Amino acid sequence: MKRIFEILAICLFSGIVLSSCQKWEEYNTDPFGVTEEMLAADYNNIGAYFPQIMQSVYFNYQDYAWEFQLMQNLTTDLWSGYMGTASSFASNINTGTLNMIDGWVSAQWNNTYSYVMSPIFNSIEPQANNDQYYYFYAPALIIKVMAMHRVADAYGPVIYSAYGQSATGGAFDSVEEAYNRFFADLDTALEQLDRFMTEFPGSAPFAKFDQWCGGDYAKWSKLANTIRLRLAMHIVKADPAKAKAEAEKAIANKYGVLEGDEVVQVQASTWAHPLNMLTEWKDIYMGAVIESFLTGYDDPRAEKFFTKATNGPAVEAGLEYASIRMGIDMVEKAAYDGYSACIQGKHDPGILCTAAEAYFLRAEGALRGWNMGGGSAKEFYESGVRASFTQFGCSGADEYLKSEAVPADHKDPVTPANDIKSPNTATPKWDDAASNEEKLEKIVIQKYIAGYPESYEAWTTLRRTGYPKQFPVVVNHSGGVLKDNEIVRRMPYPSTQQTSNPEGYAQAMSKLGGPDNAATRLWWDIDKPNF
């Protein structure tokens, strides 16, 4: 917050000086055709808060890579199979071996409320939730939904619709209530964006603050619709009718969803990708699950995601890529030097949402008989693969889509006892004669590969569908909460909720419907077949 106030002070001072040099009549009557200096004077009081908020969804605030490490890298990056850690944190009694360390699993909760919800509630909404600055309020609503659906999908009931209404934060929404509010907030944002684009075509007052869509309100609308489609698919088992209605609503909106090679990502001169620093620390490497697909399919995206192995035992074993399986009995960290590391430049953007994801969601919707805007499940599936290849600068999508290759088995050159056969058997080639379940598995696996490295969505889809199947842990420190072949289904609440907000915690627990541990399923995570 100190950084924000420093920026804001400078901006406001500049605005005072600039405004004194202008005629008030001109300043007041043409707010969308003024100079950049006048726009700065107009909007910095609101816009200066957005950079921190936008960078905090895919968390990198002031190069605090260790915060991201707790929020995502040592939790969902591991649980999704995207990455494996080489470090025996906490004597290997940690999230990788199914022990939910409070200081780790509380980071997503604490940082999202501190860096996203608090500044929006305290600084943006009081100024922009009105008829004057509604075109700043609209993206703030979309950001809130983007950030808070991750929190609700991680923990369960959250403080959302009543946020800020009490000293302890406000009343908890159940997951179902939170989702209903997410959809309603997306409705409001889309209405406001359409209103502004209709009244002021070509104007972009948000552009200088926008680190996601470059001030393009039509792209913000596409993002909102794509997020609606994502959330609709999340709830398909819990409320099939609403899931269908919301998904079709996203497609029917006149701005549609992300298509072609469109990507929404956070990128700015102040942005540094946290995975870059974690790779430098040699804490994180290629995960065994994604390696199984990339090597088994001979996927050209492998060399875009990870370095090739230079580790002695891996090279001697003939491995092109060397990965780490989650939940193993770790050896010394140095033994993994030269394993396949994440390829992540310091200033590479943080990917939030892509056209590829939208195509795979539409493929699943079409598979379920929903109106996804024309096209079959196969057509959307193949469009998703092609979009992902284009996004990562790869060629050969057509040949890839004809492949009948299967995922590779995992080999651990350091500890061969960790070798294991892949539980996944799906191929990239579409099969019209396959069952819906088999088709869904193909869709989800390709969505999984295309979504790297955004693991929150991969983990949510895993819990919802069961795909892609994960390798069981070798070492289990869950204290009996989870079996070796079970996945983490949620994060326990921060212990501070019990001590500082006992009434709220009790309310959350009553709406959660199970114990506050990693085995309790959320409202949308229902143990029943996908079809």
C-alpha positions as CSV (number, residue, x, y, z in Angstrom):
1,M,0.0,0.0,0.0
2,K,2.9,2.3,0.6
3,R,3.9,2.0,-3.0
4,I,0.4,2.9,-4.1
5,F,0.2,6.0,-1.9
6,E,3.5,7.2,-3.2
7,I,2.4,6.8,-6.8
8,L,-1.0,8.3,-6.0
9,A,0.6,11.3,-4.4
10,I,2.7,12.0,-7.4
11,C,-0.2,11.5,-9.8
12,L,-2.5,13.7,-7.8
13,F,0.1,16.5,-7.6
14,S,0.6,16.3,-11.3
15,G,-3.1,16.4,-11.9
16,I,-3.4,19.6,-9.8
17,V,-0.7,21.3,-11.8
18,L,-2.0,20.2,-15.1
19,S,-5.6,21.1,-14.3
20,S,-4.6,24.6,-13.3
21,C,-3.4,25.1,-16.8
22,Q,-6.7,24.2,-18.5
23,K,-10.0,25.9,-18.9
24,W,-12.6,24.3,-16.7
25,E,-15.2,24.4,-19.5
26,E,-13.0,22.4,-21.9
27,Y,-12.0,20.0,-19.1
28,N,-15.6,19.3,-18.1
29,T,-17.3,18.9,-21.5
30,D,-15.0,16.5,-23.4
31,P,-13.7,13.9,-20.9
32,F,-12.9,11.3,-23.7
33,G,-11.2,13.5,-26.2
34,V,-8.7,15.2,-23.9
35,T,-4.9,15.0,-23.8
36,E,-3.1,12.3,-21.9
37,E,-2.1,14.8,-19.2
38,M,-5.8,15.7,-18.6
39,L,-6.7,12.0,-18.5
40,A,-4.1,11.5,-15.9
41,A,-5.6,14.3,-13.8
42,D,-9.0,12.7,-14.2
43,Y,-8.4,9.1,-13.5
44,N,-5.3,8.5,-11.4
45,N,-7.2,8.8,-8.2
46,I,-8.9,5.5,-9.3
47,G,-6.6,4.0,-11.8
48,A,-3.4,4.0,-9.6
49,Y,-4.8,1.1,-7.6
50,F,-5.3,-1.2,-10.5
51,P,-1.6,-2.3,-11.2
52,Q,-1.1,-3.8,-7.8
53,I,-4.5,-5.5,-7.9
54,M,-4.1,-6.9,-11.4
55,Q,-0.6,-8.3,-10.6
56,S,-2.0,-9.9,-7.4
57,V,-4.3,-12.3,-9.1
58,Y,-1.4,-14.2,-10.6
59,F,0.6,-13.1,-7.6
60,N,3.7,-11.1,-8.1
61,Y,3.7,-8.0,-5.9
62,Q,7.1,-6.3,-5.7
63,D,8.9,-9.4,-6.8
64,Y,7.7,-11.4,-3.8
65,A,8.3,-14.8,-5.4
66,W,8.2,-16.5,-2.1
67,E,4.5,-15.4,-1.6
68,F,3.7,-17.0,-5.0
69,Q,5.6,-20.1,-3.9
70,L,3.2,-20.5,-1.0
71,M,0.1,-19.4,-2.7
72,Q,0.5,-21.6,-5.8
73,N,3.8,-23.2,-6.5
74,L,4.0,-25.5,-3.4
75,T,0.3,-26.2,-3.5
76,T,-1.7,-26.3,-6.8
77,D,1.4,-26.5,-9.1
78,L,2.3,-29.7,-7.3
79,W,-1.3,-31.1,-6.9
80,S,-2.0,-30.6,-10.6
81,G,1.2,-32.5,-11.6
82,Y,2.5,-29.5,-13.5
83,M,5.6,-29.3,-11.3
84,G,7.6,-31.1,-8.7
85,T,9.8,-29.7,-6.0
86,A,13.4,-30.7,-5.4
87,S,13.5,-29.4,-1.9
88,S,12.6,-31.3,1.3
89,F,10.8,-28.4,2.9
90,A,9.8,-29.0,6.5
91,S,11.7,-32.3,6.5
92,N,9.5,-33.4,3.6
93,I,6.4,-33.2,5.8
94,N,4.6,-30.7,3.5
95,T,1.9,-30.2,0.9
96,G,3.7,-32.5,-1.5
97,T,3.3,-35.3,0.9
98,L,-0.2,-34.3,1.7
99,N,0.4,-32.4,4.9
100,M,-1.4,-29.1,4.9
101,I,1.0,-26.6,6.5
102,D,-1.0,-23.7,7.8
103,G,1.4,-21.0,6.7
104,W,1.4,-22.3,3.2
105,V,-2.3,-23.0,2.5
106,S,-3.4,-19.8,4.2
107,A,-1.4,-17.6,1.7
108,Q,-4.0,-17.6,-1.1
109,W,-6.7,-16.6,1.3
110,N,-4.7,-13.8,3.1
111,N,-3.1,-12.3,0.0
112,T,-6.2,-12.2,-2.1
113,Y,-8.1,-10.4,0.6
114,S,-5.2,-8.1,1.3
115,Y,-4.1,-7.2,-2.2
116,V,-7.3,-7.6,-4.3
117,M,-10.5,-7.4,-2.2
118,S,-9.3,-4.7,0.2
119,P,-8.1,-2.1,-2.3
120,I,-11.2,-2.7,-4.5
121,F,-13.6,-2.3,-1.6
122,N,-11.8,0.6,0.1
123,S,-10.4,2.6,-2.8
124,I,-12.1,1.7,-6.1
125,E,-15.7,1.0,-5.3
126,P,-16.3,4.1,-3.3
127,Q,-15.2,6.2,-6.3
128,A,-16.3,4.1,-9.2
129,N,-19.5,2.3,-8.2
130,N,-21.6,5.1,-9.5
131,D,-22.9,6.5,-12.8
132,Q,-19.8,8.7,-13.3
133,Y,-17.0,6.1,-13.3
134,Y,-18.9,2.9,-14.0
135,Y,-16.4,2.1,-16.8
136,F,-13.7,1.7,-14.1
137,Y,-16.1,-0.3,-11.9
138,A,-16.7,-2.9,-14.6
139,P,-13.1,-4.2,-14.9
140,A,-12.9,-4.1,-11.1
141,L,-15.8,-6.5,-10.9
142,I,-14.3,-8.9,-13.4
143,I,-11.0,-8.8,-11.5
144,K,-12.9,-9.6,-8.2
145,V,-14.6,-12.6,-9.8
146,M,-11.3,-13.8,-11.3
147,A,-9.5,-13.6,-8.0
148,M,-12.3,-14.8,-5.7
149,H,-13.5,-17.8,-7.6
150,R,-9.9,-19.1,-7.1
151,V,-10.4,-18.6,-3.4
152,A,-13.8,-20.2,-3.3
153,D,-12.6,-23.1,-5.4
154,A,-9.7,-23.6,-3.0
155,Y,-11.3,-23.3,0.4
156,G,-15.1,-23.4,0.0
157,P,-17.4,-20.8,1.6
158,V,-15.9,-17.3,1.4
159,I,-16.6,-13.7,2.4
160,Y,-17.7,-12.1,-0.8
161,S,-21.2,-10.5,-1.1
162,A,-21.0,-9.1,2.5
163,Y,-17.3,-8.3,2.4
164,G,-16.5,-5.3,4.6
165,Q,-19.7,-5.3,6.5
166,S,-18.2,-6.2,9.8
167,A,-14.9,-5.8,11.7
168,T,-14.1,-9.4,10.9
169,G,-14.9,-9.1,7.2
170,G,-18.5,-10.0,6.9
171,A,-20.8,-13.0,6.6
172,F,-19.7,-16.0,4.6
173,D,-21.4,-17.1,1.4
174,S,-21.7,-20.8,0.7
175,V,-19.9,-21.8,-2.5
176,E,-23.3,-21.9,-4.3
177,E,-24.2,-18.4,-3.1
178,A,-20.7,-17.1,-4.1
179,Y,-21.1,-18.5,-7.6
180,N,-24.5,-16.9,-8.0
181,R,-22.9,-13.6,-7.0
182,F,-20.0,-14.2,-9.4
183,F,-22.5,-14.6,-12.3
184,A,-24.4,-11.5,-11.2
185,D,-21.3,-9.4,-11.0
186,L,-20.3,-10.6,-14.5
187,D,-23.8,-9.5,-15.7
188,T,-23.3,-6.0,-14.2
189,A,-19.8,-5.7,-15.7
190,L,-20.9,-6.7,-19.1
191,E,-23.8,-4.3,-19.1
192,Q,-21.6,-1.4,-18.0
193,L,-18.9,-2.2,-20.6
194,D,-21.5,-2.5,-23.4
195,R,-23.1,0.8,-22.3
196,F,-19.7,2.6,-22.4
197,M,-18.7,1.2,-25.8
198,T,-22.1,2.2,-27.2
199,E,-22.0,5.7,-25.8
200,F,-18.3,6.4,-26.4
201,P,-17.1,4.1,-29.3
202,G,-13.3,4.0,-29.6
203,S,-12.6,5.6,-26.2
204,A,-10.2,3.9,-23.8
205,P,-10.0,5.8,-20.5
206,F,-8.8,2.7,-18.7
207,A,-5.9,2.0,-21.1
208,K,-3.0,3.5,-19.1
209,F,-3.8,1.4,-16.1
210,D,-4.8,-1.8,-17.8
211,Q,-2.2,-4.6,-17.6
212,W,-4.5,-7.3,-18.9
213,C,-6.4,-6.1,-22.0
214,G,-4.6,-2.9,-23.0
215,G,-7.7,-0.8,-22.4
216,D,-9.7,-2.8,-24.9
217,Y,-13.2,-3.0,-23.4
218,A,-14.4,-5.5,-26.0
219,K,-11.6,-7.9,-24.9
220,W,-12.7,-7.3,-21.3
221,S,-16.2,-8.4,-22.3
222,K,-14.8,-11.5,-24.0
223,L,-12.8,-12.3,-20.8
224,A,-15.9,-11.9,-18.7
225,N,-17.8,-14.3,-21.0
226,T,-15.0,-16.8,-21.0
227,I,-14.8,-16.7,-17.2
228,R,-18.6,-17.2,-17.1
229,L,-18.2,-20.3,-19.3
230,R,-15.4,-21.6,-17.0
231,L,-17.5,-21.1,-13.9
232,A,-20.5,-22.7,-15.6
233,M,-18.5,-25.8,-16.3
234,H,-17.3,-25.9,-12.7
235,I,-20.9,-26.4,-11.5
236,V,-22.1,-28.9,-14.1
237,K,-22.5,-31.7,-11.5
238,A,-24.0,-29.6,-8.8
239,D,-26.5,-27.6,-10.9
240,P,-26.7,-28.9,-14.5
241,A,-29.5,-26.6,-15.5
242,K,-27.8,-23.5,-14.3
243,A,-24.5,-24.6,-15.8
244,K,-26.1,-25.0,-19.2
245,A,-27.9,-21.7,-19.0
246,E,-24.8,-19.7,-17.9
247,A,-22.6,-21.4,-20.5
248,E,-25.0,-20.7,-23.3
249,K,-25.4,-17.1,-22.0
250,A,-21.7,-16.6,-22.4
251,I,-21.7,-17.8,-26.0
252,A,-24.8,-15.8,-26.9
253,N,-23.4,-12.5,-25.6
254,K,-22.7,-10.2,-28.6
255,Y,-19.0,-10.0,-27.7
256,G,-18.6,-13.7,-27.3
257,V,-15.7,-15.5,-25.7
258,L,-11.9,-15.5,-26.5
259,E,-11.2,-16.9,-29.9
260,G,-8.4,-17.4,-32.4
261,D,-5.1,-16.6,-30.8
262,E,-6.5,-14.3,-28.1
263,V,-4.8,-14.4,-24.7
264,V,-5.4,-12.4,-21.5
265,Q,-2.2,-12.1,-19.5
266,V,-0.7,-9.7,-17.0
267,Q,2.3,-7.9,-18.4
268,A,3.9,-4.6,-17.5
269,S,7.3,-3.0,-16.9
270,T,6.8,-3.6,-13.2
271,W,5.9,-7.3,-13.7
272,A,8.3,-10.1,-13.0
273,H,7.3,-13.7,-13.4
274,P,7.6,-15.5,-10.1
275,L,8.5,-18.8,-11.7
276,N,11.7,-17.3,-13.0
277,M,12.9,-16.7,-9.5
278,L,11.8,-20.1,-8.2
279,T,13.7,-21.7,-11.0
280,E,16.8,-19.8,-10.1
281,W,16.4,-21.1,-6.6
282,K,16.3,-24.6,-8.0
283,D,13.2,-25.3,-5.9
284,I,11.0,-26.4,-8.8
285,Y,11.2,-28.6,-11.8
286,M,9.0,-30.3,-14.4
287,G,6.2,-32.4,-12.9
288,A,5.9,-36.1,-13.6
289,V,2.2,-35.9,-14.9
290,I,2.7,-33.3,-17.5
291,E,6.0,-34.9,-18.5
292,S,4.2,-38.1,-19.1
293,F,2.0,-36.4,-21.7
294,L,4.6,-34.2,-23.3
295,T,7.1,-37.0,-23.9
296,G,4.6,-39.7,-24.6
297,Y,2.9,-37.6,-27.3
298,D,6.2,-36.2,-28.6
299,D,4.5,-32.8,-28.0
300,P,6.4,-29.8,-29.4
301,R,5.2,-27.6,-26.6
302,A,7.6,-29.5,-24.3
303,E,10.6,-27.4,-25.4
304,K,8.6,-24.3,-24.8
305,F,7.7,-25.2,-21.2
306,F,10.8,-26.9,-19.9
307,T,14.5,-27.3,-20.5
308,K,16.0,-30.6,-21.6
309,A,17.7,-32.7,-19.0
310,T,21.4,-32.3,-18.4
311,N,21.4,-34.3,-15.1
312,G,24.0,-37.2,-15.2
313,P,21.7,-40.1,-14.2
314,A,18.9,-38.8,-16.4
315,V,21.2,-38.5,-19.5
316,E,22.7,-41.9,-18.8
317,A,19.1,-43.4,-18.6
318,G,18.4,-41.9,-22.0
319,L,15.8,-39.4,-20.8
320,E,15.3,-36.2,-22.9
321,Y,13.3,-34.6,-20.1
322,A,13.6,-35.5,-16.4
323,S,10.7,-34.8,-14.0
324,I,9.9,-35.1,-10.3
325,R,7.0,-37.1,-9.0
326,M,5.0,-35.5,-6.2
327,G,5.1,-37.1,-2.8
328,I,8.3,-39.1,-3.0
329,D,11.0,-39.6,-0.3
330,M,13.3,-36.8,-1.4
331,V,17.1,-37.2,-1.6
332,E,19.5,-34.3,-1.4
333,K,18.5,-31.3,-3.5
334,A,21.7,-31.3,-5.5
335,A,20.8,-34.7,-6.9
336,Y,18.1,-33.0,-9.1
337,D,20.5,-30.4,-10.6
338,G,20.1,-30.6,-14.4
339,Y,16.5,-31.9,-14.3
340,S,14.0,-30.2,-16.6
341,A,13.5,-26.7,-15.3
342,C,10.7,-24.3,-16.1
343,I,11.5,-22.0,-19.1
344,Q,10.3,-18.7,-17.7
345,G,11.9,-15.4,-18.6
346,K,11.9,-12.8,-15.8
347,H,9.5,-10.5,-17.7
348,D,7.4,-13.1,-19.4
349,P,3.7,-12.4,-18.9
350,G,1.5,-14.3,-16.5
351,I,-1.2,-16.1,-18.5
352,L,-4.7,-15.7,-17.0
353,C,-7.1,-16.9,-19.7
354,T,-6.8,-18.1,-23.3
355,A,-8.8,-18.8,-26.4
356,A,-7.6,-22.4,-26.2
357,E,-9.3,-22.8,-22.8
358,A,-12.5,-21.4,-24.3
359,Y,-12.4,-23.9,-27.2
360,F,-11.9,-26.8,-24.8
361,L,-14.8,-25.6,-22.6
362,R,-17.0,-25.3,-25.7
363,A,-15.9,-28.8,-26.7
364,E,-17.2,-30.1,-23.4
365,G,-20.3,-28.1,-23.6
366,A,-21.0,-29.4,-27.1
367,L,-20.4,-33.0,-25.8
368,R,-23.1,-32.3,-23.3
369,G,-25.5,-31.1,-26.0
370,W,-25.3,-27.4,-25.1
371,N,-25.5,-24.7,-27.8
372,M,-21.9,-23.5,-28.0
373,G,-22.3,-21.3,-31.0
374,G,-22.1,-23.9,-33.8
375,G,-19.5,-26.6,-34.2
376,S,-19.1,-30.1,-32.8
377,A,-17.1,-31.3,-29.8
378,K,-14.5,-32.6,-32.2
379,E,-14.2,-29.2,-34.0
380,F,-13.9,-27.2,-30.8
381,Y,-11.4,-29.8,-29.4
382,E,-9.2,-29.5,-32.5
383,S,-9.5,-25.7,-32.5
384,G,-8.3,-25.7,-28.9
385,V,-5.2,-27.7,-29.8
386,R,-4.4,-25.5,-32.8
387,A,-4.9,-22.3,-30.7
388,S,-2.5,-23.6,-28.1
389,F,0.1,-24.5,-30.7
390,T,-0.2,-21.0,-32.1
391,Q,0.0,-19.4,-28.6
392,F,3.3,-21.2,-27.9
393,G,4.8,-20.8,-31.3
394,C,4.6,-24.4,-32.3
395,S,3.9,-26.0,-35.7
396,G,2.6,-29.5,-36.6
397,A,-0.8,-29.3,-35.0
398,D,-2.5,-31.2,-37.8
399,E,0.0,-34.1,-37.6
400,Y,-0.4,-34.1,-33.8
401,L,-4.1,-34.4,-34.0
402,K,-3.7,-37.6,-36.0
403,S,-1.4,-39.1,-33.3
404,E,-2.3,-42.3,-31.6
405,A,0.6,-42.0,-29.1
406,V,-0.1,-42.7,-25.4
407,P,1.3,-41.0,-22.3
408,A,4.7,-42.2,-21.2
409,D,5.5,-44.0,-18.0
410,H,7.4,-42.1,-15.3
411,K,11.1,-42.9,-14.7
412,D,13.1,-41.5,-11.8
413,P,16.8,-41.9,-12.7
414,V,17.8,-40.9,-9.1
415,T,15.5,-43.2,-7.3
416,P,14.2,-46.0,-9.6
417,A,11.9,-47.2,-6.9
418,N,9.7,-44.2,-7.8
419,D,9.2,-45.5,-11.4
420,I,5.5,-46.0,-12.2
421,K,3.3,-46.8,-15.2
422,S,1.1,-44.0,-16.4
423,P,-2.6,-44.3,-15.4
424,N,-3.6,-42.3,-18.5
425,T,-4.1,-43.9,-21.9
426,A,-5.9,-41.3,-24.0
427,T,-4.3,-40.3,-27.4
428,P,-4.5,-36.9,-29.1
429,K,-6.5,-38.3,-32.0
430,W,-10.2,-37.8,-31.7
431,D,-12.4,-40.9,-32.0
432,D,-16.0,-40.3,-32.9
433,A,-16.9,-43.9,-31.9
434,A,-15.5,-43.4,-28.3
435,S,-17.8,-42.9,-25.4
436,N,-18.5,-39.4,-24.0
437,E,-16.3,-40.3,-21.0
438,E,-13.4,-41.1,-23.3
439,K,-14.0,-38.0,-25.3
440,L,-14.1,-35.9,-22.1
441,E,-10.8,-37.3,-21.0
442,K,-9.2,-36.3,-24.3
443,I,-10.6,-32.8,-24.0
444,V,-9.5,-32.4,-20.4
445,I,-6.0,-33.7,-21.1
446,Q,-5.5,-31.2,-23.9
447,K,-7.0,-28.4,-21.8
448,Y,-4.5,-29.4,-19.1
449,I,-1.5,-29.2,-21.4
450,A,-2.7,-25.9,-23.0
451,G,-3.4,-24.4,-19.6
452,Y,0.2,-24.8,-18.3
453,P,1.4,-23.2,-16.0
454,E,-1.9,-21.9,-14.6
455,S,-2.5,-24.7,-12.1
456,Y,-5.5,-23.4,-10.2
457,E,-7.8,-24.2,-13.1
458,A,-6.0,-27.5,-13.7
459,W,-6.6,-28.5,-10.1
460,T,-10.2,-27.5,-10.2
461,T,-10.8,-29.5,-13.4
462,L,-9.0,-32.5,-11.9
463,R,-11.3,-32.5,-8.9
464,R,-14.4,-32.0,-11.0
465,T,-13.7,-34.6,-13.7
466,G,-11.0,-36.9,-12.3
467,Y,-8.7,-36.0,-15.2
468,P,-5.9,-36.1,-15.8
469,K,-5.3,-39.1,-13.5
470,Q,-2.4,-38.5,-11.1
471,F,0.3,-40.7,-9.8
472,P,-0.2,-41.7,-6.1
473,V,2.1,-40.4,-3.5
474,V,4.9,-42.6,-2.1
475,V,5.1,-40.8,1.2
476,N,1.8,-39.8,2.9
477,H,1.9,-37.3,5.8
478,S,-1.8,-36.5,5.8
479,G,-2.3,-38.2,9.1
480,G,-5.0,-40.5,7.7
481,V,-7.0,-37.6,6.1
482,L,-6.1,-38.7,2.6
483,K,-5.2,-42.2,1.2
484,D,-2.1,-42.5,-1.0
485,N,-4.2,-42.6,-4.2
486,E,-6.5,-39.7,-3.2
487,I,-6.0,-36.1,-4.3
488,V,-6.2,-32.9,-2.3
489,R,-9.8,-31.7,-2.6
490,R,-9.5,-28.3,-0.8
491,M,-7.3,-26.1,1.4
492,P,-8.1,-25.8,5.1
493,Y,-8.9,-22.3,6.3
494,P,-6.2,-20.2,7.8
495,S,-6.0,-21.0,11.5
496,T,-6.4,-17.2,12.2
497,Q,-10.0,-17.6,11.1
498,Q,-10.7,-19.7,14.1
499,T,-9.0,-17.3,16.5
500,S,-9.9,-13.9,15.1
501,N,-13.2,-14.7,13.5
502,P,-14.8,-17.6,15.5
503,E,-18.4,-16.7,14.6
504,G,-17.5,-16.4,10.9
505,Y,-15.5,-19.6,11.0
506,A,-18.4,-21.5,12.6
507,Q,-20.7,-20.1,9.8
508,A,-18.2,-21.2,7.2
509,M,-18.0,-24.7,8.6
510,S,-21.8,-25.0,8.7
511,K,-21.9,-24.1,5.0
512,L,-18.9,-26.3,4.1
513,G,-20.7,-29.4,5.1
514,G,-17.7,-31.4,6.3
515,P,-14.5,-31.2,8.3
516,D,-12.0,-28.4,7.7
517,N,-9.4,-30.7,6.0
518,A,-8.0,-31.6,2.6
519,A,-10.5,-34.4,2.0
520,T,-13.8,-32.5,2.2
521,R,-15.4,-32.0,-1.2
522,L,-16.8,-28.6,-2.2
523,W,-20.3,-27.9,-3.4
524,W,-19.5,-28.5,-7.1
525,D,-17.1,-31.4,-6.4
526,I,-19.6,-34.2,-6.4
527,D,-18.6,-37.9,-6.3
528,K,-20.6,-39.1,-9.3
529,P,-20.0,-39.9,-12.9
530,N,-19.4,-37.1,-15.4
531,F,-22.3,-38.3,-17.6
